[in-house]
Amino acid sequence: SLDALGASSAGPGTFHSDESPSELPPVSYFRRLLRNLDSRESHFALAMSLCHTVVCEYDRSTGALSYNSDSPDECALVRGAEAMGVRLFERCGNKLYVAITEEDRHGSHVKTVTYTLTFQILRVIHFSSDRKRMTIIVRDENGGIKLFCKGADSVILERCEHYLSNKEETMAHVTQFAEEGYRILLFAERDLEENYYNTWENRFDEAELDIHSKESKTQALVDEIERHFTLIGASAVEDKLQVGVPETISLFQKAGIKIWVLTGDKLETSLEMGKLCRVVTPKMQEVIVQGTTRSEMGEQLEKALQNAKECQAVLIDGSALTLALLPSNRNNFLKLALQAATVIVCRASPIQKALVVELVKAGVPDVTLAVGDGANDVSMIRAAHVGVGVTGQEGMQAVRSADYAVQQFSHLGRLLLYHAGRLSYLRTTQCIDYFFYKNIVFTLPQFVYGIASAFSAQTYFCDLYITAYNVIFTALPVTVRAVMETDLLEAIAAKFPELYRFGAADMFFSPRTMAKSSTLAVSHALITTAVPLLLIQHNNLGEGNSFWAASVASFFYIVPIVHFQIFFETWNWTWLICLTYAISLGAFFLCIGVYDHFIGDIEGVWRTVINKQGFWIGFALASVACILPVVAYKCYEENFETSNPVHILRRTRLHNKVLDSSRVASTDLATSVVPSPSNK
């Protein structure tokens, strides 16, 4: 998201930034209200310009002032205060310097007056996800001590006793801002007496030195001073969506991926953002889960389950989530959440985000992916099976904690639906499938020969062949294919996100696919063993060394045949793949020729066997018997298969009719061809 101050409320009037499309008066109108420093507008603008951890930075070449902070919201608020006429221009040590600009209009004439105020920072109590607020205590030029606090409305309101602005109108503005999708913060202040603050500060310093109970004592003292507030206003920060977020989420939904939103925003803000992101559609029924006690929450969940529909959005806030995650309620909450089209958890703390992810992981065998861009998302990212960090304005904590990092949320579409998602799964499963195939073809002849030799304990292949088979002769093709294989062009796959469902439906890798490849491997192993034994050893073509002649012939048959098999299974033919396959076969022919001159038991056997006509007849028979059925089946798949949309799309690619062919309409793929996964 991209943050900017969208609107603010400081009493009966609301004001918006000059860039906002709202019909409210612009915040520059504040400048005509700042002439009285005791006005509510002045208090509100000062709170925005002082209550933060923003650092001022000046460009050396242009002298332009910019603001830097761990939170983009703080920068947006400081810029908003500047637009109102209260400009933070320096932060030096424990001093804050602000320039106040006032406007006095007399008809068409505008008189501008600017003066500077200096504030000494006495104490900063930083924001945390548990506190949901931030406090700064400052001393003004007159020696007065003032506390400013900003935070979530649920936290600030319960600590307010006085209202500089009209509470009802301010809360009406807060509701309005939240429904428009703004991120809300309330601002409050408190005047502190010198003696009270000095006493409190001494107690706080002593508590920080207490090794045993430092945390509890400091929390108690912070809670003590953060009370008796006076509400002075509310800010609304526009959390702008990055480009492509709604489109990316639509792709995920077409791919059969369920999307949950875990956020710290208000319920109204979260719901509006969900609609903007297209997570919540107009057709969805909105179900808000609320409760103040465990039993009440249990009744709410049971009632919601009875009326549960697939096309509904479940919304729950952090306080209700605490009750929903109790042992007596968690199963019903999980059932309700899984039946819904989407779930929005608002006002959630980082630990609650992680607990929701862990609940899904423990309750269903599906794969979870968590994506976030801030420090508040780190625990959620770590809890999920796969974590993705988005490089944003809130630091690099999420990126450092994630398995993958992307520059923008929209990049997640390519990562998940093509590169590291569907394509990675395709490559991995094909690699495993072929790995089992080639090793069954190689190891089964050992058992076949054991039966033929009455279990004489004689290995069918020499030790060097056994070692070199996986290390040298067949390693390169399967490795390169696992890295570079592509069944469809990226542009084609991007048009049909429904193809992602293939992995969830176990169409790439399942007991059925393993049985298919294993059956093929067994047949190839039997052929490459029986033909040499019958044609070479039985007819004594090895001239006194017929056993090793049959062994060498069988090994010679196996290696090219397993290469032919991967040739016909490869879709993405590039010059690099062709080169590696050629190198692998060339290395095999070179090595067996070298081995024939130096290896003891099989020395000279190769030279004897290749000069026999029966050897080449056997090679031709074995190759035809193994490869011809594979070629026939692959030709049928590529030209006549209609149940697999990948083959249909590949045929249209060959005819340059990728998107115009009536046979591959998107609706056909989504409704009749692509399988529907079980929420995986």
C-alpha positions in Angstrom: 0.0 0.0 0.0 1.0 3.6 -0.5 0.0 5.9 2.4 -1.1 9.5 2.4 -3.2 11.7 4.7 -6.7 11.6 3.3 -8.8 13.4 5.9 -9.0 14.6 9.5 -11.5 15.6 12.1 -11.0 18.2 14.8 -14.5 18.8 16.0 -17.6 19.9 14.0 -15.6 20.3 10.8 -13.8 17.7 8.7 -10.9 18.6 6.4 -9.3 16.6 3.6 -5.9 16.9 1.9 -5.8 18.9 -1.3 -5.2 15.6 -3.3 -8.4 14.0 -1.9 -11.4 13.7 -4.1 -13.7 14.4 -1.1 -16.1 17.4 -1.1 -14.9 18.5 2.3 -13.0 21.8 2.7 -9.2 21.5 2.2 -6.8 21.3 5.2 -5.2 24.5 4.1 -8.2 26.1 5.7 -6.5 25.3 9.0 -4.1 28.1 8.5 -6.8 30.6 9.1 -7.7 28.9 12.3 -4.2 28.6 13.9 -4.1 32.2 15.0 -5.4 31.0 18.4 -3.0 28.5 19.8 -5.6 27.4 22.3 -8.0 26.3 19.6 -8.8 22.7 19.0 -7.4 23.0 15.5 -4.0 24.1 16.9 -3.9 21.3 19.4 -4.7 18.7 16.8 -2.1 20.0 14.3 0.5 20.2 17.0 -0.2 16.6 18.0 0.2 15.4 14.4 3.5 17.3 14.1 5.0 16.2 17.4 3.7 12.7 18.2 5.9 10.5 16.0 9.5 9.2 15.5 10.0 11.0 12.1 13.5 12.2 11.1 14.0 15.3 9.0 16.3 14.9 6.1 17.5 17.7 3.7 18.7 17.1 0.2 22.3 18.6 -0.1 21.9 19.8 -3.6 18.4 21.2 -3.6 17.8 21.8 0.1 14.4 20.1 -0.1 13.0 18.7 3.1 11.9 15.1 3.3 10.6 12.9 6.2 11.8 9.4 7.0 10.3 6.9 9.4 9.8 3.2 10.0 6.1 3.8 9.6 4.8 5.5 6.4 1.7 6.5 8.3 3.8 8.8 10.5 5.3 10.5 7.4 1.8 11.0 6.0 0.6 12.6 9.2 3.6 14.9 9.5 3.0 16.0 5.8 -0.6 16.5 6.7 0.3 18.7 9.6 2.6 20.7 7.3 -0.3 21.2 4.9 -2.3 22.6 7.8 0.4 25.1 8.6 2.4 23.3 11.3 5.6 22.3 9.7 8.2 20.1 11.4 11.6 21.3 10.0 14.1 20.0 12.5 14.6 17.1 14.9 17.9 17.5 16.8 18.6 15.3 19.8 15.7 15.8 22.2 14.5 19.0 20.5 11.6 19.4 18.0 11.4 22.6 15.9 8.1 23.4 14.2 7.2 26.4 12.1 3.6 27.6 12.3 2.1 29.5 9.3 -1.0 31.5 9.8 -3.2 33.1 7.1 -5.3 36.3 7.6 -7.6 37.1 4.7 -9.1 40.5 4.1 -11.1 40.2 1.0 -8.7 39.2 -1.8 -5.7 40.1 0.2 -4.0 37.2 2.1 -1.4 38.0 4.9 0.9 35.1 5.9 2.7 35.0 9.2 5.2 32.3 10.2 6.9 31.8 13.6 8.9 29.0 15.2 8.2 27.0 18.3 10.7 24.7 20.1 9.7 21.6 22.1 11.9 19.5 24.3 11.3 15.7 24.2 11.0 14.4 27.7 9.9 10.8 27.1 8.8 8.7 24.1 6.7 5.6 24.7 6.8 3.7 21.5 4.0 2.0 19.6 3.6 -1.7 19.9 1.0 -4.1 18.6 -0.2 -4.9 22.1 -0.5 -1.2 23.2 -1.9 0.0 19.9 -0.8 3.5 20.7 2.2 5.8 20.9 2.9 8.6 23.4 5.3 11.5 23.5 5.8 13.9 26.4 7.2 17.3 25.6 8.0 20.6 27.3 7.1 23.8 25.5 8.9 27.2 25.5 6.8 28.3 28.5 7.9 25.4 30.6 4.6 23.6 30.4 4.6 19.8 30.1 2.1 18.2 27.6 1.5 14.6 26.7 0.3 13.7 23.2 -1.0 10.2 22.4 -2.2 8.7 19.1 -3.6 5.2 18.6 -6.6 3.0 17.7 -10.0 4.3 18.6 -10.8 1.4 20.8 -7.7 2.2 23.0 -7.8 6.0 23.1 -11.6 6.4 23.8 -11.5 4.3 26.9 -8.7 6.5 28.3 -10.4 9.8 27.5 -12.3 11.8 30.2 -12.7 15.1 28.3 -13.4 16.1 24.8 -11.9 19.2 23.2 -14.1 18.4 20.2 -17.6 17.1 20.0 -17.3 13.3 20.7 -20.4 12.3 18.8 -19.4 14.3 15.7 -15.8 13.1 15.8 -16.9 9.5 16.1 -19.4 10.0 13.2 -16.5 11.3 11.2 -14.4 8.2 12.2 -17.2 5.9 11.0 -17.4 7.8 7.8 -13.7 7.6 7.2 -13.6 3.9 8.0 -16.4 3.1 5.6 -14.5 5.0 2.9 -11.5 2.7 3.5 -9.2 5.1 5.5 -6.9 4.0 8.3 -8.1 5.7 11.5 -6.1 7.1 14.4 -7.4 9.2 17.3 -5.3 11.9 18.9 -5.5 12.9 22.6 -3.6 15.1 25.0 -3.0 15.6 28.7 -1.4 18.5 30.6 1.0 17.3 33.3 2.0 19.1 36.4 5.7 19.6 36.9 5.8 17.8 40.3 3.7 14.9 39.1 5.8 14.3 36.1 9.1 14.5 38.0 7.8 12.0 40.5 6.6 9.7 37.7 9.8 10.0 35.8 11.9 9.0 38.9 9.6 6.0 39.5 9.9 5.0 35.8 13.7 5.2 35.9 13.8 3.1 39.0 11.5 0.5 37.4 13.7 0.3 34.3 16.6 -0.7 36.6 14.6 -3.5 38.3 16.0 -6.7 36.8 13.3 -9.0 38.1 10.1 -7.1 37.4 11.1 -4.4 35.0 8.4 -5.1 32.4 5.5 -5.3 34.8 6.4 -2.2 36.6 7.1 -0.1 33.5 3.8 -1.2 32.0 1.9 -0.2 35.1 3.6 3.2 35.1 2.9 3.7 31.4 -0.8 2.7 32.0 -0.9 5.2 34.9 0.2 8.2 32.9 -1.7 7.3 29.7 -5.0 8.2 31.3 -7.3 11.2 31.9 -6.9 12.1 28.2 -8.7 14.9 26.3 -9.7 13.8 22.8 -8.6 16.4 20.3 -9.3 14.8 16.9 -9.0 11.9 14.4 -6.9 11.4 11.3 -7.7 9.3 8.3 -4.7 7.9 6.4 -5.5 6.7 2.9 -4.0 3.3 2.5 -3.8 3.3 -1.3 -3.6 0.0 -3.1 -0.7 -0.8 -5.3 -1.2 -1.1 -9.0 -2.6 -4.5 -10.0 -3.8 -5.7 -6.6 -7.4 -6.4 -7.5 -6.5 -8.0 -10.8 -4.0 -10.3 -9.0 -6.5 -11.4 -6.4 -9.0 -12.1 -9.2 -6.4 -14.4 -10.8 -5.9 -16.2 -7.5 -9.7 -16.7 -7.1 -9.9 -18.2 -10.6 -7.0 -20.5 -9.7 -9.0 -21.9 -6.8 -7.0 -20.2 -4.0 -8.8 -19.0 -0.9 -7.8 -15.6 0.3 -8.1 -14.4 3.9 -7.2 -10.9 5.0 -5.6 -10.5 8.4 -5.2 -6.8 9.3 -4.9 -4.4 12.2 -7.4 -1.9 10.7 -11.0 -1.2 11.9 -13.8 -3.5 10.7 -15.3 -0.9 8.5 -11.9 0.0 7.0 -11.1 -3.7 6.5 -14.4 -4.4 4.8 -14.0 -1.4 2.4 -10.5 -2.5 1.5 -11.7 -6.0 1.0 -14.2 -4.7 -1.5 -11.6 -2.6 -3.3 -9.3 -5.6 -3.5 -12.2 -7.7 -4.8 -11.7 -10.2 -1.9 -15.3 -9.3 -1.0 -17.7 -9.3 -4.0 -21.2 -7.8 -4.2 -22.7 -11.3 -4.3 -21.2 -12.3 -1.0 -23.2 -12.2 2.2 -21.3 -10.4 5.0 -21.3 -12.4 8.3 -19.9 -10.5 11.3 -18.9 -12.7 14.2 -19.1 -11.0 17.6 -19.2 -12.0 21.2 -18.1 -10.8 24.6 -18.0 -14.1 26.5 -16.9 -17.6 25.6 -20.5 -19.0 25.7 -21.9 -16.1 23.7 -19.2 -16.7 21.0 -20.0 -20.4 21.0 -23.7 -19.6 20.3 -22.7 -17.1 17.6 -20.5 -19.7 15.8 -23.2 -22.4 16.0 -25.8 -20.1 14.6 -23.5 -19.0 11.8 -22.7 -22.6 11.0 -26.4 -23.4 10.6 -26.8 -20.6 8.1 -23.4 -21.0 6.5 -23.2 -20.5 2.7 -20.3 -20.9 0.3 -20.8 -17.4 -1.0 -20.2 -15.4 2.2 -17.5 -13.3 3.8 -16.8 -13.9 7.5 -15.6 -10.8 9.5 -14.3 -11.0 13.0 -12.2 -8.5 15.1 -9.3 -9.2 17.4 -11.3 -9.3 20.7 -13.8 -11.7 19.3 -11.1 -13.8 17.7 -9.5 -14.3 21.1 -12.8 -16.0 22.2 -13.2 -17.9 18.9 -9.7 -19.4 19.3 -10.5 -20.9 22.7 -10.5 -24.7 22.7 -14.3 -24.9 23.0 -14.8 -22.7 20.0 -11.9 -23.1 17.7 -13.3 -26.1 15.7 -16.5 -24.4 14.9 -14.7 -21.2 14.0 -12.5 -23.2 11.6 -15.5 -25.0 10.1 -17.2 -21.7 9.5 -14.1 -20.1 8.0 -13.4 -22.9 5.7 -17.0 -22.9 4.4 -16.9 -19.2 3.6 -15.6 -17.7 0.4 -13.2 -15.4 2.4 -12.4 -14.4 5.9 -11.4 -10.9 7.1 -9.8 -10.6 10.6 -9.6 -7.0 11.7 -7.9 -5.4 14.6 -5.6 -8.4 14.8 -2.3 -8.4 16.6 0.8 -10.1 15.1 0.4 -13.1 17.4 -3.3 -13.4 16.4 -2.3 -13.4 12.8 0.1 -16.3 13.4 -2.5 -18.2 15.5 -5.0 -18.0 12.7 -2.4 -19.4 10.2 -1.5 -22.2 12.7 -5.2 -23.0 13.2 -5.6 -23.7 9.5 -2.3 -25.6 9.3 -3.4 -27.9 12.2 -7.0 -28.3 11.1 -6.7 -29.1 7.4 -4.0 -30.8 5.2 -3.8 -27.8 2.8 -0.9 -25.5 2.1 -0.9 -22.0 3.5 0.9 -19.0 2.1 1.2 -15.7 4.1 2.2 -12.4 2.4 2.9 -9.2 4.2 5.1 -6.0 4.0 5.6 -4.9 7.6 7.1 -6.0 11.0 3.5 -6.8 12.2 3.4 -9.6 9.5 6.6 -11.4 10.5 5.0 -13.9 12.9 2.3 -14.7 10.3 4.9 -15.2 7.6 6.9 -17.5 9.7 3.9 -19.5 10.8 2.8 -20.3 7.2 4.1 -23.1 5.0 5.3 -20.5 2.6 6.1 -16.9 3.5 6.3 -14.0 1.0 7.6 -10.6 1.9 6.7 -7.5 -0.1 9.3 -4.8 -0.2 7.5 -1.7 1.2 7.8 1.5 3.1 7.6 -0.3 6.5 11.1 -1.7 6.5 12.6 -5.0 5.4 11.6 -7.2 8.4 9.0 -9.0 6.4 11.3 -9.6 3.5 14.1 -10.9 5.7 11.7 -13.4 7.4 10.1 -14.7 4.2 10.9 -17.6 1.9 10.4 -15.3 -1.1 10.5 -11.6 -1.6 8.7 -9.5 -4.3 8.8 -5.9 -5.1 5.0 -5.5 -5.5 2.0 -7.6 -4.6 1.1 -7.9 -8.3 4.4 -9.8 -8.8 3.0 -12.5 -6.6 0.8 -13.6 -9.4 3.7 -14.6 -11.6 5.5 -16.1 -8.7 2.6 -18.3 -7.6 0.8 -19.1 -10.8 3.8 -19.6 -12.9 7.4 -19.6 -11.7 7.6 -20.9 -8.1 4.1 -22.3 -8.0 2.6 -24.2 -10.8 5.9 -24.5 -12.9 8.0 -25.4 -9.9 5.5 -28.1 -8.9 5.4 -29.4 -12.5 9.2 -29.6 -12.7 9.6 -31.3 -9.3 7.0 -33.9 -9.9 8.3 -34.7 -13.3 11.8 -35.0 -11.9 10.7 -37.4 -9.2 8.6 -39.4 -11.7 11.5 -39.8 -14.1 14.0 -40.5 -11.3 11.9 -43.5 -10.2 11.5 -44.6 -13.8 15.2 -44.7 -14.7 16.2 -46.4 -11.5 13.6 -49.1 -11.8 14.8 -49.7 -15.4 18.3 -50.1 -14.1 17.8 -52.0 -10.8 15.1 -54.5 -11.9 17.5 -56.4 -14.3 19.5 -57.3 -11.2 16.5 -59.2 -9.7 15.6 -60.7 -13.1 19.1 -62.1 -13.5 19.0 -63.3 -9.9 16.0 -65.5 -10.8 17.6 -66.6 -14.1 20.9 -67.6 -12.3 19.2 -69.4 -9.4 20.2 -66.6 -7.1 23.9 -67.1 -7.5 24.6 -63.7 -5.8 26.4 -62.5 -8.9 25.6 -58.9 -9.8 24.4 -58.4 -13.3 26.4 -55.2 -13.9 29.9 -54.5 -12.9 30.5 -52.2 -10.0 31.7 -49.3 -12.1 28.5 -49.3 -14.2 26.4 -49.3 -11.0 28.3 -46.3 -9.7 28.4 -44.3 -12.9 24.8 -44.8 -14.0 23.3 -42.2 -11.7 26.4 -40.1 -11.2 27.6 -39.7 -14.8 25.3 -41.3 -17.5 21.8 -40.1 -16.5 22.3 -37.2 -14.0 22.6 -34.3 -16.5 19.3 -34.7 -18.5 17.1 -35.0 -15.4 18.8 -32.1 -13.7 18.6 -29.7 -16.6 15.0 -30.6 -17.3 14.0 -30.1 -13.7 15.4 -26.5 -14.0 14.3 -25.5 -17.5 11.2 -27.5 -18.4 8.1 -25.5 -19.4 4.9 -27.0 -20.7 3.4 -23.7 -21.8 4.6 -20.3 -22.6 4.2 -17.8 -19.7 1.9 -15.6 -21.8 -0.4 -18.5 -22.4 -0.4 -19.8 -18.8 -1.1 -16.3 -17.5 -4.4 -16.2 -19.5 -5.6 -19.3 -17.8 -5.0 -19.2 -14.0 -7.4 -22.2 -13.8 -4.4 -24.4 -14.8 -3.0 -23.9 -11.3 -5.7 -26.2 -10.0 -3.9 -29.2 -11.7 -1.5 -29.3 -8.8 -4.2 -29.1 -6.2 -6.1 -31.9 -7.9 -2.9 -34.2 -7.9 -2.9 -34.5 -11.7 0.8 -34.1 -11.9 1.8 -36.5 -9.2 -0.3 -39.1 -7.6 -0.4 -42.9 -7.1 -1.9 -43.2 -10.6 0.9 -41.3 -12.3 3.5 -43.3 -10.3 1.8 -46.6 -11.2 1.9 -45.5 -14.9 5.6 -44.6 -14.9 6.5 -47.7 -12.8 4.6 -50.0 -15.2 6.5 -48.5 -18.1 9.8 -48.9 -16.3 9.1 -52.5 -15.5 8.3 -53.3 -19.1 11.5 -51.5 -20.3 13.6 -53.3 -17.7 12.2 -56.7 -18.7 12.8 -56.0 -22.4 16.4 -54.7 -21.9 17.2 -57.8 -19.8 15.5 -60.6 -21.7 16.8 -59.6 -25.2 20.5 -59.7 -24.3 20.1 -62.9 -22.3 18.3 -64.6 -25.1 20.3 -63.3 -28.1 23.8 -63.0 -26.6 24.3 -65.2 -23.6 22.1 -68.1 -24.9 23.8 -68.0 -28.3 27.2 -67.5 -26.7 28.0 -64.4 -28.8 30.5 -63.3 -26.1 32.9 -66.1 -27.2 33.5 -67.6 -23.8 32.5 -64.5 -21.8 28.8 -64.6 -22.6 27.6 -63.5 -19.2 29.6 -60.2 -19.2 28.7 -59.8 -22.9 25.0 -59.9 -22.0 25.6 -57.5 -19.1 27.4 -55.0 -21.3 24.7 -55.3 -24.0 21.9 -54.8 -21.4 23.6 -51.7 -20.0 24.1 -50.4 -23.5 20.4 -50.9 -24.3 19.3 -49.2 -21.0 21.1 -45.9 -21.1 20.0 -44.8 -24.6 16.5 -46.0 -24.0 16.1 -43.9 -20.8 17.5 -41.0 -22.7 15.0 -41.5 -25.5 12.2 -41.6 -22.8 13.2 -38.2 -21.4 13.5 -36.9 -25.0 9.9 -37.7 -25.7 8.7 -36.3 -22.4 10.5 -32.9 -22.8 8.3 -30.0 -23.9 10.6 -27.1 -23.8 13.3 -27.8 -26.4 16.0 -25.2 -26.3 19.6 -25.3 -27.5 20.9 -25.7 -23.9 18.6 -28.8 -23.3 19.7 -30.3 -26.7 23.3 -29.7 -25.8 23.1 -31.3 -22.4 21.3 -34.3 -23.7 23.9 -34.7 -26.4 26.7 -34.3 -23.9 25.1 -37.0 -21.6 24.9 -39.5 -24.4 28.3 -38.7 -25.8 29.8 -39.1 -22.4 28.2 -42.6 -22.2 29.7 -43.8 -25.5 33.1 -42.3 -24.6 33.2 -43.9 -21.2 32.2 -47.4 -22.2 34.9 -47.4 -24.9 37.5 -46.3 -22.3 36.2 -48.8 -19.7 36.6 -51.6 -22.2 40.4 -51.1 -22.2 41.0 -50.8 -18.4 38.2 -52.6 -16.4 39.2 -56.1 -15.4 36.1 -58.4 -15.8 34.7 -56.6 -18.8 38.0 -55.7 -20.5 37.7 -56.4 -24.3 34.0 -57.5 -24.0 32.7 -54.3 -25.6 34.9 -54.7 -28.6 33.8 -58.3 -29.0 30.1 -57.6 -28.6 29.8 -54.7 -31.0 31.2 -56.8 -33.8 28.3 -59.3 -33.5 25.3 -58.8 -35.7 23.0 -60.2 -32.9 24.0 -57.4 -30.6 22.7 -54.7 -33.0 19.6 -56.8 -33.8 18.9 -57.0 -30.1 19.4 -53.2 -29.7 17.0 -52.5 -32.6 14.4 -54.9 -31.2 14.7 -53.5 -27.6 14.5 -49.9 -28.8 11.5 -50.5 -31.0 9.7 -52.5 -28.3 10.4 -49.8 -25.6 10.1 -46.6 -27.6 7.4 -47.2 -30.2 4.5 -47.4 -27.7 5.8 -44.2 -26.1 6.0 -42.4 -29.4 2.5 -43.5 -30.4 1.1 -42.4 -27.0 2.8 -39.0 -27.1 1.6 -38.4 -30.7 -1.9 -39.1 -29.6 -1.6 -36.7 -26.6 -0.2 -33.9 -28.7 -2.7 -34.2 -31.5 -5.9 -35.8 -30.3 -6.1 -35.5 -26.5 -9.1 -33.4 -25.4 -9.4 -34.1 -21.7 -6.2 -32.2 -20.8 -6.3 -28.4 -21.6 -2.4 -28.3 -21.6 -2.4 -30.4 -24.8 -5.2 -28.3 -26.3 -3.3 -25.1 -25.5 -0.1 -26.5 -26.9 -1.8 -27.4 -30.2 -3.2 -23.9 -30.5 0.3 -22.5 -29.8 1.6 -24.5 -32.8 -1.0 -22.9 -35.0 -0.5 -19.4 -33.5 -4.1 -19.3 -32.3 -3.4 -19.2 -28.6 -6.3 -17.0 -27.5 -8.6 -17.1 -30.6 -9.2 -20.8 -30.8 -12.8 -21.7 -29.9 -11.5 -25.0 -28.5 -9.7 -23.2 -25.6 -12.2 -20.6 -24.5 -11.5 -19.6 -20.9 -15.0 -20.6 -19.8 -14.5 -24.1 -21.1 -11.3 -24.5 -19.2 -12.8 -23.1 -16.0 -16.0 -25.1 -16.1 -15.6 -28.3 -17.9 -12.0 -29.3 -18.3 -10.0 -28.0 -15.3 -10.6 -30.0 -12.1 -12.1 -28.4 -9.0 -9.8 -28.9 -6.0 -10.9 -29.6 -2.5 -9.8 -26.2 -1.2 -6.1 -27.1 -1.5 
